[in-house]
Amino acid sequence: MLEEVERWLSTRSWSANERPLHQMLAAKQRTGRTVSVVLPALNEEATVGDIASVIRHDLMRQVPLVDELVVVDSGSTDRTSEVAAAAGARVVHRDAILPRLPAVPGKGEVLWRSLLVTRGDIVCFVDADLRDFSSDFVSGIVGPLLTEPDVDLVKAMYDRPLAGAAGQGGRVTELMARPLLNMHWPQLAGFVQPLGGEYAARRSLLEQLPFPVGYGVELGMLVDALHLAGLDALAQVDVGVRKHRHQDGQALGRMAAAIYRTAQLRLARGHLIRPSLTQFERGEDGFEPRTYSVDTEERPPMVDIAEYQARKAA
């Protein structure tokens, strides 16, 4: 298995500067592929506008690499929608997509629903909390999907500094996701950022995948794509440094629980004995328990949804 991962690393790991924009544009024109960029956003007014502006300027105005830019607002209480729209993005509210099916909280829910309001043959997801954003995050991971016909999904890889220290971000990756992948899906051991929120894939793959509604979506998608398309259909591209808002330890604990649950279902397709996580916070009378539910729902492959089938047939 180690030999297979080493071979994959040498043939499916690239740098963003290996594919210049003119090469990508030539491939895009030759194949006729269209590209959609989706930013899932919840209370990200401080950063979503800058990200949308950079994508609009660099990849839609200067060069026509991206065909549509959509921000899916999952219930923000700040000015996320207004800021995103002012920056040139099309804003769609989560609850307005597939209204017959009540939405549940979670990032995976937003990504799943975004397939119904985008048209691109290639769909690129970018988290909306990035700072000092570079359009390489988009062009870098879209490039292989335009130039390599046998690649179906591309993850971004990057350094994640924490409190000024290089490589110390991604705590859930190192403590939960990487051990799980190495032990249970060793073919995926070569991914530098398996939980990263920046990745692109062919719609033809995404529409066949189930989507965990919460934080388990990235791990679930990677594992399911491996089984559906095979290791050589997956790739990663180095886009430099990712700066974003880091969450506190308890939030990371809840994230880790959701990721473990996603892995558990894929290992055994069994049932959680206790789909909740209890954490502790110090209060006036000592440590007080706080119990949170762990995401236990997954959305089916979008290709099974009647409204999506009707849109494809139209």
N, C-alpha and C positions, 0 to 999 in steps of 0.2 A: 504493500500500500504506500509506503514511503516513496518508493521509486515512482509510482504513479503520480503522487502529489508533486514531486520534484519535476517530473516531466511537464505536468500541468503548469507549474510556476514558470517554467522556461518558455512555454508556448502560449499561455493565456494571461500573462501579467504584463501590462504595458505602462508607459508613461504618457501623460496627456500630450506632451510635445512631439510624440512619435507620429501623430496624424495632424498635419497642418490643415487649417480650415479649407484651403482650396481643394485639398484631396477629399475632404468630407463632402464639400458641395458638389464636386464632380460625381461622386458616388451617389449622392442624393438625387441629382438630376438624371443620372443613368438609370437608377432603379425606380424613381418616382415615389420613394418612401416619404411619408410625412411624419413630422415630429411634434408631439405635444409635451409640454412641461406642466407638471402639477405641483403646486405648493399647498400641502395640508397646513392649515393655520388655526391656532386657538390663542387669542390674545397676544399677537405678535406685532403690534403696531410699531414697535421700536425698530424692527428689522425687515419686515416683509416688503416695505416700499423700496428699500435699497436693493434687495435681491431682485425684485421685479424690474426695477429700472435698469439694472446692469444687463439682465437677460434681454430686455427690449432693445437696449442700445446696441449691445455687442452682437447678438445672435438673431435679431429680427430686422433691425434697421441697417446696420453696417453690412451684415451678410445674412441672407435668408436661410439660416439653418433651422430655426424653430418656426413652426407654422401657427401654433397657438399656445398661449400662456394662461393657465387657469389657476386661480386661488380658490380652494374649497374651504370656506369658513365653517368650522364645526361648533359654532355657538359662542363666538367671542363677545365679551362685554365691553371691550375697548373699541378703538377706531380701526381695527384691523381691516375691515372691509373697505372703508373709505380711503385709507392709505393705499391699499393694494389697487383699488380702481384708479386713483389719481396717478399711480405709477404706470398705468397702461395694461394691467392685468384684467382679464374677465373674471369677475367674482361670482361664485355660485355658493349658495348656502346649503349645507349638508341636508337639512330637512326638506329642501325643495326637490331633492333628487330621489326618485322612487318613493313618493309619499305614501303609497299604500303599505309600505313596510316601515314601521316606526324605527327611527334611528336609535342606536345605542351609543354610549360614549366610547371613544377610542380612536386611535390613529388608523388602525387597520380598517375600521368602518368607513372612514373618509376616503382612503385609497381605493377601496372596493367600489364605492359609489362613483368615484371620479371616472371610472371606465364608461359610465353611462353619459357623461357630459363632455367627453373628449372624442376626437376623431382620428388622432394620429396612429399610423401603423407602428410607431415606436412611442412609448410612453416613458417619460423621465420624471422621477419623483425627487423633490428637493425639500429638505426641512426648511421651515420658515423662520428659524431662530438663528441663522448663521450670521456672523459678523465678518467684516472685511471680505465680503463675498467676491469670488472671481468666477467669470463665466466658464472657466476651465472645468468647473464642477459639472456643467452641463455638456459642453462640447467633448470633454474628455471621455465621458461614459457613453455618449451617443455615438461617437466615432466608430468604435468596433462594430456596432449594429448596422452601420451604413456600409462599412468596407469589408466585413467578414460575414458572408452569408450563413455560415454554420454556427455563429454565436447568437444566442437568444436572450441572455441576461448578463448585464455588466454592473458590478458594484464599484463604487469609488473606494479607494484606499488613501489614507492620509495620516499625518501625525496629529494627535489630539493633546495639546498642552493643557495642563491643569495648574492654576495658580502660578503661571510662569514657568513651570517645569515641563520640559518636552516629554511626550510619550506617557504621561501619567493619567490622561483622560481615558475614557472607555473602561470604567471599573466593572460594569456589569459584563462587558465582553470578556475581560480577563478572568473574572471570578465565577461566571456562570456559563456564558455561551461557548467560550473556547474549550473548556474542559468537556462540556457536553458533546460538542462536535468531534473533538479528537477521540473520545471514547466510543461514540455511537455512530458517527458518520465521518470516519477518518478521511474520506475522499475530499471533504470540505475543509480539512485542516489548513490548507494553503491560503484561505481568505484572511486578509489582514484586518478588515473591518466587517465581520459578518453581520453585525447589528446596525451598521451605518444606514442613515436615512436617505442617502443619495445613491440612486441606482436607476438603471434604465432597462427596459425589456421590450420585446416584441409583443404587441397586443395579442397575437395568436397564442402566445404562451400565457400571458396574464389572465386571459379570459377562461383558461382551463384550470386555474389554480383556486383552491379555497383560500379565504382570507381570514385569519384570526382577527377579531375585531379590535384587539388592543395591542399592547407592546410586543406580543409574540409574533407580529406579522412578518418582521424581517427574517427571523429564524425559520418560521414556518414556510415562507416563500422559498428560501434557499434550499431547504430540505426537499420540499415538494418538487421544485424545479430540477433538482438532481435526479430524482426518481423518474420524472416525466421526460426530461430532455437529455440527461446524461452529463457527466462532468465536463466534457469538451465543449458543451454548449454554454458553459458559464465562464466568465472572465472577470478581471479586475483591472482598474487603471489608477495609477498614482496621480493625484491632483494637488498634492502639496500639504497644506496645513488647514485644518478645520477648527475654527473658533466659534464657540456658541455658548449659550447659557447652560451651566452645569446644575444638575439637580442635587438636592441634599440626600443624605444616606438613607433616610426612610423611604423617600420616593424611589430610590434605586432598589431598595428591597422589594417594593411592590412590583417594580419592573421585572426583577429577577424571578419573582414568583410566577408572573404571567408567562415568562419565557420558559421556565421549567415545565409549566403546565402544557405549553405548546409542544415541547419536546416529548413529554410523557404520552400525549395522545398519539403522536407519530410513532412512538416506540411500541405501544401496546394497543392503541385505539381503545383503551379502557376508560374507566371513570375515576375522577378524583374522589378520594374519600372525604376530603374537607376542602372545598374550593374557596378557602378564605385564608387570610394571613393576619395574625395578630402581632402588633408592634407596641412599643411602650414609650410613653413620653412622661417626663417628670412634671407633676402638678403640685398643688399646694399640700396634698396629703401623701406625697410620695409618687412612685411610678404608677401611671394609669394606663390601662390597656386601650388600644385603639384597633378595632378589627375592620379590615377591608376585604371586600369580595375580590376574588381573582377572576379575570375574564375567562368565562367558560364557553363562550359562543363563537362560532365561526360562520362566516357567510359562504354559501356554496359557490362553485365556479360561476362567473358571470354569464358564461355561455348557456347556463341552465335557466336564466331569468327571462321570462316571456317578453318583457319590454325591451331587453337587449336583443333578443332574437328578432323582434319586429323591426328594430332600428337597423339591424344588419341587412334585413330583407328589403328595406325601403330603398 
